[in-house]
Amino acid sequence: MIYVPNENNDPRVNLAIENYLLDKMKTDEPILLFYINEPSIIIGRNQNTFEEINQDYVDEHGIHVVRRLSGGGAVYHDLGNLNYSFITPDDGNSFRNFARFTEPVVNALHDMGVEGARLKGRNDLVIDDMKFSGNAMYSTNGRMYAHGTLMLDSDKNEVTNALKVRKDKIESKGIKSIRSRVTNIKPFLPEENQDMTTEEFRNEILLKIFGVDSVDEVNTYELTEDDWKNIKEYTNKYYGNWDWNYGHSPEFNVERYERFSIGSIDIRLNVKEGKIANAKIYGDFFGLGDIKDVEEQLIGTKYEREDLKKVVDTIDVKKYFGDMENEDLFNLIYSIK
Ligand SMILES: Nc1ncnc2c1ncn2[C@@H]1O[C@H](COP(=O)(O)OC(=O)CCCC[C@@H]2CCSS2)[C@@H](O)[C@H]1O
């Protein structure tokens, strides 16, 4: 096994490193990568980002939103969460065999005194039936990775707040995350280890997985300047790019209705690849202009705060709707009440 040290905390970079190692480091030896992310939501490959996150909350708290290659549901990461990733050749028997890759981690946890840790169901690690680790896999061109989270000391409130589904009705063909009771590992560690940092926890797990007493004994590969050049490309092209993180979502519909002093407004949007593909506005308001003009102005706009705000600000709302403000229209289309 080869260990690739990594102290990066940016989820866009971390997922790029993992993707790069999968594509380019063609070795038969399993590679072990760890990463710790700043507050972020990591969306499953086939999910609808718009549906999985609380966008207003995410914007207010500067939480990253990044889509990964592996399937499964959305998870929340912060600096109290350690992610591990085994990158290996795909022998054809390991895909969906979660036990194969979670076993070394579960054993490491047992060695550290977390006795109750075990695999439950398809892809969860639990203690007392409470989840502390979600796992997923991705396979391409004869190579695969199996990765998982380890909630050592995450902010559990944030897990709920950031992942809260938007209140407005969004119909989608995406896969919904399974909501489960979560726990941190920390309270289950022996008392003398409960003040461990996430990095110290990582180093312990590393030693246990390699079965050695010191980091010097771990077979290590340091990323080179050339590796970094490639990793930056992956970051820009995918994980740092709105089109991948949001635009890749399945098509969905948004329906918003509100009664204003000028009458009711009912907006129906169809969003494809993250952009408004169709817009219909109904209601009993008295408009001067043809509402079709407004619908056409909305078409092609990204269903995203800044772009949408720019477009809505150019609309002469008084002409089309009567006594209301551009902000009212924006909030109706986008914000959560
Ligand atoms: N960090 C973390 N760890 C464990 N469980 C979590 C976490 N965040 C949220 N959840 C819970 O899991 C469900 C989603 O479970 P679900 O089974 O739908 O999805 C997963 O587990 C996917 C795991 C992906 C792991 C990757 C590893 C490196 S990058 S991300 C969510 O609704 C919460 O209840």
The ligand as an ORCA input file, in Angstrom:
! r2SCAN-3c Opt
* xyz 0 1
  N     -19.958     13.363      7.301
  C     -20.929     12.462      7.483
  N     -20.611     11.220      7.914
  C     -21.564     10.278      8.092
  N     -22.871     10.467      7.856
  C     -23.240     11.676      7.416
  C     -22.292     12.730      7.206
  N     -22.971     13.810      6.753
  C     -24.262     13.448      6.688
  N     -24.447     12.176      7.085
  C     -25.689     11.388      7.153
  O     -25.705     10.493      6.049
  C     -26.872     10.719      5.236
  C     -26.574     10.403      3.771
  O     -26.328      9.024      3.640
  P     -26.245      8.283      2.236
  O     -26.088      6.826      2.505
  O     -27.364      8.733      1.335
  O     -24.925      8.863      1.546
  C     -23.651      8.623      2.007
  O     -23.409      8.199      3.117
  C     -22.567      8.985      1.010
  C     -21.176      8.885      1.555
  C     -20.147      9.569      0.667
  C     -18.781      9.560      1.265
  C     -17.728     10.299      0.485
  C     -16.382     10.142      1.094
  C     -15.410     11.189      0.689
  S     -16.186     12.490     -0.147
  S     -18.015     12.022      0.357
  C     -27.236     12.163      5.531
  O     -28.582     12.470      5.252
  C     -26.907     12.279      7.012
  O     -27.927     11.704      7.809
*
